Amino acid sequence: MKGMGDGYVSEITKQVPKKTTIVMVILDMEKKYKKIKACLDGMGIPSQFMLRNTVKRAKITVYTNILKQMNSKVGLDLYQIDVGKVMEKTM
């Protein structure tokens, strides 16, 4: 008998290309998290996890924060400001 998350792990290794930037995983229970996280880490792919119940009751601020976390995980800036030439040499 397969353990929690084994089916997910086998599908991830088959379906997710190695050059994937980030994977968003929505789970119905936390028990599967460790195996799936270990699989994605082993493949070198950043991941973001969310529980299905959170998705159902979440508001826009939750999704905004998740997008910020995902941007950070792939090395992107959270904010960019164009200060122009006048402010170029200031702190």
C-alpha positions in Angstrom: 0.0 0.0 0.0 1.3 3.4 -0.9 1.9 6.0 1.8 0.4 9.5 2.0 1.6 11.6 -1.0 3.3 8.8 -2.9 0.9 9.1 -5.8 1.5 12.8 -6.0 5.2 12.4 -5.9 5.2 9.9 -8.8 3.0 12.2 -10.9 5.1 15.2 -10.1 8.3 13.4 -11.2 6.5 12.4 -14.5 4.6 15.6 -15.3 6.6 18.5 -14.0 9.5 19.6 -16.4 12.9 20.1 -14.8 13.0 23.8 -16.0 9.8 24.7 -14.2 10.1 28.1 -12.4 7.8 27.4 -9.5 5.0 25.0 -8.5 1.9 25.9 -6.6 0.4 22.9 -4.8 -3.1 23.0 -3.3 -3.6 20.1 -0.8 -6.6 18.7 0.9 -4.6 17.7 4.0 -1.2 18.6 5.5 0.0 14.9 5.7 1.1 14.9 2.1 3.2 18.1 2.4 6.5 16.6 3.5 6.9 14.0 0.7 5.8 16.4 -2.0 8.0 19.2 -0.7 11.0 16.8 -0.5 10.3 15.7 -4.1 10.2 19.3 -5.4 13.3 20.3 -3.4 15.1 17.3 -4.8 14.2 18.4 -8.3 15.4 22.0 -7.5 12.0 23.5 -8.1 10.7 26.2 -5.6 7.2 25.5 -4.4 4.3 27.2 -2.6 1.7 25.2 -0.7 -1.8 26.0 0.2 -4.6 24.0 1.9 -7.9 23.6 0.0 -9.9 25.1 2.9 -7.7 28.2 2.8 -8.4 28.6 -0.9 -12.2 28.4 -0.3 -12.3 31.1 2.4 -9.3 33.3 1.4 -9.7 37.0 0.4 -7.6 38.9 -2.1 -5.1 39.9 0.5 -4.2 36.2 1.1 -3.6 35.7 -2.6 -1.6 38.9 -2.8 0.7 37.7 0.0 1.1 34.3 -1.7 2.1 36.0 -4.9 4.7 38.0 -2.9 6.1 34.8 -1.4 6.3 33.2 -4.8 8.1 36.2 -6.3 10.6 36.1 -3.4 11.2 32.4 -3.8 12.1 32.8 -7.5 14.4 35.8 -6.8 12.2 38.5 -8.2 11.8 41.9 -6.6 8.7 42.6 -4.6 8.7 46.3 -5.6 10.5 48.3 -8.2 10.8 52.1 -8.0 12.1 54.3 -10.7 13.7 57.2 -8.9 15.1 59.0 -11.9 18.4 60.9 -12.3 17.7 63.4 -9.6 17.7 60.8 -6.8 20.3 58.5 -8.3 23.1 59.4 -5.9 21.1 59.6 -2.7 20.5 57.1 0.1 
